Amino acid sequence: MKNPKKILIANRGVIAIRALRAAKELGYQVASVYSTIDKDQKHLKLSDEAICIGPAASKDSYLNEAAIIAAAELVGADAIYPGYGFLAENSSFAEKCNQSGFKFVGPDPKVIEIMGDKIKAKELIESLGVPIVPGYTGNIQSQDQIENIVDEIGYPVIVKASAGGGGKGMRVVEKKKDLWDCVISAQNEAQLAFGNGEVFIEKYLQKPRHIEVQVFGDGKGKVVHLYSRDCSLQRRYQKIVEEAPAINLPQDKLNEIQNICVKACSELKYEGAGTLEFLYENNEFYFIEMNTRIQVEHTVTEMITGVDLVQAQLSLALEDRFDLEQDKLKINGHAMQCRINAEDPETFIPSPGKISNVHRPGGYHVRFESQIYSGYEVPSNYDSLIAEVIVKDGDRENTINKMRMALTELVVEGIKTNQPLHLKILDDNGFKNVDYYIKYLEEELIK
């Protein structure tokens, strides 16, 4: 009998345990890497092999390309699974994996590189027929030049880092007198955060929703979409609640944008899971970026379509198997995910430390994706996301009720979490009526 394929999980936390489960269910062997402070991660205990790749600092461990590739060589991995964050959208790392004989579970490095540069991505996507937010992506040469350009676009505008994400290198400009200072400030922050000070300018939409389209391609031109998600409930550009499908949108417009996404990704010969993100306002969709990886919120898409996206990634990468057919992909019910973060629910100050007790929610169509267990110590070195609560029901109203039950049942003692904030959101009339926008939390609920 042929030896089973082996993947190396080059990540930690929620996505690491998620990937391990998917791989094991497919019959693959799993090796995992970890930093010294992460030695008690649950997925390490379930892996066939575990390799320490460095100290707690991300740059010395999960961002250490040489150490990860060396670990893959040590265990004889067939593929490297990057998950999200860290090196997941690093085209150089993807190229090094492939050159070293390990399949990088993701799209072609050239596609990652193009889509990782927001300016290039916008230009390419626009050329493929996808609508974008009006703005300026050229060189910023002088104060007078950029003031004249923004006068034509119209205030307010938003300055964004080309290589950025997570709200870094972003400035909203309401008045002309503030424009140049915001451009310089955004450039400086972008340079410090990403090593690239390039910025671009977009028309700032007043109260848009954040709508996503999930795609999956075989790398040869065949692409399907797995419908939409609404990720409008955010704080400082970090998503908190996600739903699928997006509702209270004109269906013809949504169908059109989903088909455009498929056409664009087919032209790119896109491989694996990807997400095109849009702002939606006044009956129009505007492309903002593409994420060339699995996303935290992939779970809600899985719940409504019945497709295990992580297994689909692994099957494509390791066996060149692509089983998705557009006419067979149907929406079944409504799904919602709440991100559980280790933080104070009012001040949002991180709350690392030892978890003394955990009780997981249960029930029909209730998922709890997490590394945590009683006695687990949440480190202060990484993102505060510690769990995802995901539920599905027949319609949105019942899904909200189910999520409220699941959150009420969830117990995490020993640290603070944002669980009370989620319960507050679920009881908010604006949320219940889908009357919200990307700044709704900050401007209406958590002033």
C-alpha positions as CSV (number, residue, x, y, z in Angstrom):
1,M,0.0,0.0,0.0
2,K,1.3,3.5,-0.9
3,N,2.4,5.6,2.0
4,P,-0.2,8.3,2.8
5,K,0.5,11.9,1.8
6,K,1.9,14.2,4.5
7,I,1.3,17.9,5.0
8,L,3.2,20.3,7.2
9,I,1.0,22.9,9.0
10,A,2.9,26.1,9.1
11,N,0.6,28.0,11.5
12,R,-0.9,27.9,14.9
13,G,-4.2,28.5,16.8
14,V,-7.6,28.0,15.3
15,I,-6.6,27.4,11.7
16,A,-3.9,24.8,12.7
17,I,-6.4,22.6,14.5
18,R,-8.9,23.1,11.7
19,A,-6.3,22.0,9.1
20,L,-5.2,19.0,11.1
21,R,-8.8,17.7,11.4
22,A,-9.4,18.2,7.6
23,A,-6.1,16.4,6.8
24,K,-6.7,13.5,9.1
25,E,-10.2,13.0,7.8
26,L,-8.7,12.6,4.3
27,G,-6.2,10.0,5.6
28,Y,-3.1,12.2,5.4
29,Q,-0.3,12.3,7.9
30,V,0.3,15.7,9.6
31,A,3.4,17.3,10.9
32,S,3.2,20.7,12.7
33,V,5.6,23.4,13.6
34,Y,5.5,25.5,16.8
35,S,7.3,28.2,18.7
36,T,8.6,27.6,22.2
37,I,5.7,29.3,23.8
38,D,3.2,27.3,21.8
39,K,4.4,23.9,23.0
40,D,1.0,23.1,24.6
41,Q,-1.1,23.7,21.5
42,K,-3.8,21.1,21.1
43,H,-3.0,20.2,17.5
44,L,0.6,19.3,18.4
45,K,-0.7,16.5,20.6
46,L,-2.8,15.2,17.6
47,S,-0.1,15.5,15.0
48,D,2.1,12.6,13.8
49,E,5.2,14.9,14.3
50,A,5.8,18.3,15.8
51,I,8.9,20.4,15.2
52,C,9.9,23.5,17.2
53,I,11.1,26.2,14.8
54,G,12.1,29.0,17.2
55,P,11.3,31.3,20.0
56,A,8.0,33.1,20.6
57,A,8.6,36.1,18.4
58,S,6.8,35.5,15.0
59,K,9.8,36.7,13.1
60,D,11.9,34.0,14.7
61,S,9.3,31.2,14.2
62,Y,6.2,31.4,12.2
63,L,7.7,34.0,9.8
64,N,11.0,32.1,9.6
65,E,10.9,30.7,6.1
66,A,14.1,28.8,6.3
67,A,13.1,27.1,9.5
68,I,9.7,26.0,8.1
69,I,11.2,24.6,4.9
70,A,13.9,22.8,6.9
71,A,11.1,21.3,9.1
72,A,9.3,20.1,5.9
73,E,12.5,18.5,4.7
74,L,13.1,16.8,8.1
75,V,9.6,15.2,8.2
76,G,9.4,14.4,4.4
77,A,6.3,16.5,3.8
78,D,4.6,16.6,0.4
79,A,3.0,19.9,1.0
80,I,3.1,23.0,3.2
81,Y,-0.2,24.4,4.5
82,P,0.0,28.1,5.4
83,G,-3.5,28.8,6.7
84,Y,-4.1,32.5,7.1
85,G,-1.8,35.3,8.4
86,F,2.0,34.8,8.8
87,L,3.3,33.6,5.5
88,A,0.0,32.7,3.8
89,E,0.2,35.5,1.3
90,N,3.9,35.7,1.0
91,S,4.7,35.1,-2.7
92,S,8.4,34.6,-2.0
93,F,7.8,31.9,0.6
94,A,5.3,30.2,-1.8
95,E,8.0,30.2,-4.5
96,K,10.6,28.8,-2.1
97,C,8.3,26.0,-1.0
98,N,7.7,25.0,-4.6
99,Q,11.3,25.2,-5.6
100,S,12.3,23.1,-2.6
101,G,9.9,20.3,-3.7
102,F,7.0,21.0,-1.4
103,K,3.6,21.9,-2.8
104,F,2.5,25.3,-1.4
105,V,-1.2,24.9,-0.7
106,G,-2.4,28.0,-2.4
107,P,-2.4,29.9,-5.7
108,D,0.6,30.5,-8.0
109,P,3.2,32.8,-6.4
110,K,2.8,35.3,-9.2
111,V,-0.9,35.6,-8.5
112,I,-0.2,36.1,-4.8
113,E,2.3,38.8,-5.6
114,I,-0.1,40.7,-7.8
115,M,-3.0,40.5,-5.4
116,G,-0.8,41.3,-2.4
117,D,-0.1,44.7,-4.0
118,K,-3.5,46.5,-3.7
119,I,-2.7,49.0,-6.5
120,K,-1.7,46.2,-9.0
121,A,-4.7,44.1,-7.8
122,K,-7.1,47.0,-8.4
123,E,-5.7,47.7,-11.8
124,L,-5.9,44.1,-12.9
125,I,-9.3,43.4,-11.5
126,E,-10.7,46.6,-13.1
127,S,-9.2,45.4,-16.5
128,L,-11.1,42.1,-16.0
129,G,-14.5,43.9,-15.6
130,V,-14.8,44.2,-11.8
131,P,-16.0,47.6,-10.6
132,I,-13.6,49.4,-8.2
133,V,-14.0,52.4,-5.8
134,P,-13.1,55.7,-7.6
135,G,-9.6,56.9,-6.6
136,Y,-6.0,57.4,-7.5
137,T,-3.3,54.7,-7.7
138,G,-0.5,56.6,-9.3
139,N,2.7,58.1,-7.9
140,I,2.3,60.8,-5.3
141,Q,4.8,63.5,-6.3
142,S,3.8,66.7,-4.5
143,Q,1.2,68.3,-2.3
144,D,-0.3,70.4,-5.0
145,Q,-0.5,67.4,-7.4
146,I,-2.4,65.2,-4.9
147,E,-4.7,68.0,-3.7
148,N,-5.7,68.7,-7.3
149,I,-6.4,65.0,-7.9
150,V,-8.5,64.7,-4.7
151,D,-10.5,67.8,-5.6
152,E,-11.6,65.9,-8.7
153,I,-12.4,62.7,-6.7
154,G,-14.3,64.6,-4.0
155,Y,-14.0,64.5,-0.2
156,P,-14.0,62.5,2.0
157,V,-11.3,60.2,0.8
158,I,-9.3,57.4,2.5
159,V,-5.5,57.0,2.2
160,K,-4.5,53.3,2.2
161,A,-1.2,51.4,2.3
162,S,-0.7,49.4,-0.9
163,A,0.9,46.5,0.9
164,G,-1.2,46.9,4.0
165,G,-4.0,45.3,6.0
166,G,-5.7,45.3,9.4
167,G,-6.2,49.1,9.4
168,K,-2.5,50.0,9.3
169,G,-1.4,52.8,7.0
170,M,-5.0,54.0,6.6
171,R,-6.3,57.6,7.1
172,V,-9.7,59.1,6.5
173,V,-9.5,62.7,5.2
174,E,-12.5,64.9,5.5
175,K,-11.0,68.3,4.5
176,K,-8.3,69.5,2.1
177,K,-6.2,71.1,4.8
178,D,-5.6,67.7,6.4
179,L,-4.8,65.8,3.2
180,W,-1.0,66.1,2.9
181,D,-0.4,65.4,6.6
182,C,-2.5,62.3,6.4
183,V,-0.7,61.1,3.3
184,I,2.7,61.5,5.0
185,S,1.5,59.9,8.2
186,A,0.0,56.9,6.3
187,Q,3.3,56.5,4.3
188,N,5.4,56.5,7.4
189,E,3.1,54.0,9.2
190,A,3.0,51.7,6.1
191,Q,6.8,51.8,5.8
192,L,7.2,50.8,9.5
193,A,4.5,48.1,9.3
194,F,5.1,46.5,5.9
195,G,8.5,47.8,4.7
196,N,6.7,49.5,1.9
197,G,5.5,53.1,2.2
198,E,3.5,53.2,-1.0
199,V,-0.1,54.4,-0.6
200,F,-3.1,55.0,-2.8
201,I,-6.3,57.1,-2.4
202,E,-9.9,56.1,-2.7
203,K,-13.2,57.9,-2.4
204,Y,-14.4,57.2,1.2
205,L,-17.8,55.7,1.1
206,Q,-20.0,56.9,4.0
207,K,-21.9,53.9,5.2
208,P,-21.0,50.8,3.1
209,R,-21.4,47.2,4.0
210,H,-18.5,44.7,3.6
211,I,-19.5,41.9,1.2
212,E,-17.3,39.0,0.1
213,V,-17.5,36.4,-2.6
214,Q,-15.8,33.1,-2.0
215,V,-14.2,31.5,-5.0
216,F,-12.3,28.2,-5.7
217,G,-10.3,27.4,-8.7
218,D,-8.4,24.4,-10.1
219,G,-5.4,26.4,-11.4
220,K,-6.3,25.6,-15.0
221,G,-9.1,28.0,-15.7
222,K,-12.1,26.3,-14.0
223,V,-13.5,28.4,-11.1
224,V,-16.7,28.3,-9.1
225,H,-18.1,30.8,-6.6
226,L,-19.6,29.6,-3.3
227,Y,-21.8,32.6,-2.9
228,S,-21.4,35.5,-0.5
229,R,-20.7,36.6,3.0
230,D,-21.5,39.7,5.0
231,C,-18.6,40.9,7.2
232,S,-19.7,44.4,8.0
233,L,-19.6,44.1,11.8
234,Q,-16.0,45.3,12.4
235,R,-13.9,47.2,14.9
236,R,-10.9,49.0,13.5
237,Y,-11.2,47.1,10.3
238,Q,-11.0,43.8,12.2
239,K,-14.1,41.5,11.6
240,I,-16.1,40.4,14.6
241,V,-19.2,38.8,13.2
242,E,-19.6,37.1,9.8
243,E,-22.6,35.7,8.0
244,A,-23.5,33.7,4.9
245,P,-25.1,34.4,2.6
246,A,-25.2,38.2,2.5
247,I,-28.9,39.2,2.5
248,N,-31.0,42.4,1.9
249,L,-29.1,42.9,-1.4
250,P,-30.6,43.1,-4.9
251,Q,-30.2,39.5,-6.1
252,D,-29.6,40.4,-9.7
253,K,-26.6,42.6,-8.7
254,L,-25.2,40.0,-6.4
255,N,-25.5,37.3,-9.1
256,E,-23.8,39.6,-11.5
257,I,-20.9,40.3,-9.1
258,Q,-20.5,36.6,-8.3
259,N,-20.3,35.8,-12.0
260,I,-17.8,38.6,-12.6
261,C,-15.6,37.2,-9.8
262,V,-15.6,33.7,-11.4
263,K,-14.7,35.2,-14.9
264,A,-11.9,37.3,-13.4
265,C,-10.4,34.3,-11.5
266,S,-10.8,32.1,-14.5
267,E,-8.7,34.5,-16.5
268,L,-6.1,34.4,-13.7
269,K,-6.2,30.6,-13.7
270,Y,-6.6,31.0,-10.0
271,E,-5.8,27.9,-7.8
272,G,-7.5,27.0,-4.5
273,A,-9.5,29.1,-2.1
274,G,-9.7,32.9,-2.5
275,T,-12.0,35.8,-1.5
276,L,-12.8,38.9,-3.4
277,E,-13.9,41.7,-1.0
278,F,-16.3,44.5,-1.9
279,L,-17.8,47.6,-0.3
280,Y,-21.5,47.9,-1.1
281,E,-23.4,51.2,-1.0
282,N,-26.3,52.8,-2.9
283,N,-27.0,49.6,-4.9
284,E,-23.3,49.4,-6.2
285,F,-20.5,47.0,-5.5
286,Y,-16.9,48.3,-5.4
287,F,-13.9,45.9,-5.3
288,I,-11.4,46.6,-2.5
289,E,-9.0,43.6,-2.4
290,M,-8.6,39.9,-2.9
291,N,-7.3,37.5,-0.3
292,T,-5.4,34.7,-1.9
293,R,-5.9,32.2,1.0
294,I,-8.5,30.6,3.2
295,Q,-10.1,33.2,5.5
296,V,-11.2,33.0,9.2
297,E,-14.8,33.3,8.0
298,H,-14.6,30.4,5.6
299,T,-16.7,28.3,8.1
300,V,-20.0,30.1,7.3
301,T,-19.6,29.3,3.6
302,E,-18.9,25.7,4.5
303,M,-22.1,25.6,6.6
304,I,-24.4,26.8,3.9
305,T,-22.8,24.9,1.0
306,G,-21.8,21.7,2.7
307,V,-18.3,22.0,1.1
308,D,-15.3,21.5,3.4
309,L,-13.0,24.2,1.9
310,V,-9.9,23.1,3.7
311,Q,-10.3,19.5,2.5
312,A,-10.9,20.9,-1.0
313,Q,-7.6,22.9,-0.7
314,L,-5.7,19.8,0.4
315,S,-7.2,17.5,-2.2
316,L,-6.4,19.9,-5.0
317,A,-2.8,20.4,-3.8
318,L,-2.0,16.8,-3.0
319,E,-4.1,14.9,-5.5
320,D,-5.0,17.4,-8.2
321,R,-8.6,16.6,-7.4
322,F,-11.3,19.3,-8.1
323,D,-14.9,18.1,-7.5
324,L,-16.8,21.4,-7.4
325,E,-19.5,22.1,-10.0
326,Q,-21.3,25.4,-10.0
327,D,-24.7,23.9,-10.8
328,K,-24.4,21.6,-7.9
329,L,-23.5,24.3,-5.3
330,K,-26.7,25.4,-3.6
331,I,-27.4,27.6,-0.5
332,N,-28.9,25.7,2.4
333,G,-30.0,27.9,5.3
334,H,-28.2,30.8,7.0
335,A,-24.9,30.7,8.9
336,M,-23.2,33.0,11.4
337,Q,-19.8,33.1,13.0
338,C,-18.7,35.0,16.1
339,R,-15.0,35.5,16.7
340,I,-14.1,35.0,20.3
341,N,-11.1,37.1,21.3
342,A,-9.1,37.1,24.5
343,E,-9.7,40.7,25.3
344,D,-11.7,43.0,27.6
345,P,-15.2,43.4,26.0
346,E,-15.3,47.1,26.8
347,T,-11.7,48.4,26.6
348,F,-10.6,45.8,24.1
349,I,-7.3,45.4,25.9
350,P,-5.8,41.9,25.3
351,S,-6.4,39.4,28.1
352,P,-3.7,36.7,27.8
353,G,-3.3,34.2,30.7
354,K,-4.3,30.7,31.9
355,I,-7.8,29.4,31.1
356,S,-9.1,27.7,34.2
357,N,-12.2,26.2,32.7
358,V,-13.8,25.8,29.3
359,H,-17.3,24.5,28.4
360,R,-18.0,24.3,24.7
361,P,-21.4,25.0,23.2
362,G,-23.2,22.1,21.5
363,G,-26.3,21.3,19.6
364,Y,-27.5,20.7,16.0
365,H,-25.4,22.7,13.5
366,V,-23.3,24.3,16.2
367,R,-19.5,24.3,15.6
368,F,-16.7,25.4,18.0
369,E,-13.3,25.8,16.3
370,S,-10.6,26.4,18.8
371,Q,-7.3,25.3,20.4
372,I,-8.3,26.2,23.9
373,Y,-8.9,23.7,26.8
374,S,-9.0,23.9,30.6
375,G,-5.4,24.7,31.7
376,Y,-4.3,26.2,28.4
377,E,-2.4,29.4,28.6
378,V,-3.2,32.1,26.0
379,P,0.1,33.8,25.0
380,S,0.5,37.5,24.6
381,N,2.6,37.2,21.5
382,Y,0.0,36.6,18.8
383,D,-3.4,37.6,17.6
384,S,-6.1,37.6,20.3
385,L,-8.5,35.2,18.4
386,I,-8.9,32.1,20.5
387,A,-12.1,30.5,19.1
388,E,-14.9,30.7,16.6
389,V,-18.5,29.9,17.4
390,I,-20.4,29.0,14.2
391,V,-24.1,28.1,13.9
392,K,-26.5,27.4,11.0
393,D,-30.3,27.4,10.8
394,G,-33.1,27.7,8.3
395,D,-33.2,31.5,8.2
396,R,-31.4,34.5,9.8
397,E,-33.8,35.0,12.7
398,N,-33.5,31.4,13.9
399,T,-29.7,31.6,13.3
400,I,-29.5,34.6,15.6
401,N,-31.5,32.7,18.3
402,K,-29.2,29.7,17.9
403,M,-26.1,31.8,18.2
404,R,-27.5,33.5,21.3
405,M,-28.0,30.0,22.8
406,A,-24.5,28.9,21.9
407,L,-22.9,32.0,23.3
408,T,-24.9,31.6,26.5
409,E,-23.7,28.1,26.8
410,L,-20.0,28.9,26.2
411,V,-17.9,29.2,29.3
412,V,-14.3,30.5,29.2
413,E,-13.0,31.3,32.7
414,G,-9.7,32.7,33.8
415,I,-9.4,35.3,31.1
416,K,-11.6,38.0,29.7
417,T,-13.2,37.5,26.3
418,N,-15.5,39.6,24.0
419,Q,-18.4,37.2,24.6
420,P,-20.6,39.9,26.2
421,L,-20.1,42.1,23.2
422,H,-21.4,39.4,20.9
423,L,-24.5,39.0,23.0
424,K,-25.0,42.8,22.9
425,I,-24.7,42.7,19.1
426,L,-27.3,39.9,18.8
427,D,-29.8,41.9,20.8
428,D,-29.3,45.1,18.8
429,N,-32.2,46.2,16.5
430,G,-29.9,47.5,13.8
431,F,-28.2,44.2,13.6
432,K,-31.5,42.2,13.6
433,N,-32.8,44.4,10.8
434,V,-29.6,44.3,8.7
435,D,-29.4,48.0,9.1
436,Y,-25.7,48.4,9.7
437,Y,-22.4,49.3,8.0
438,I,-18.7,48.8,8.5
439,K,-18.4,51.5,11.2
440,Y,-21.7,50.6,12.9
441,L,-20.1,49.0,15.9
442,E,-17.8,51.9,16.7
443,E,-20.4,54.6,15.9
444,E,-23.5,53.1,17.3
445,L,-22.8,50.2,19.8
446,I,-19.4,50.8,21.4
447,K,-19.1,54.5,21.5
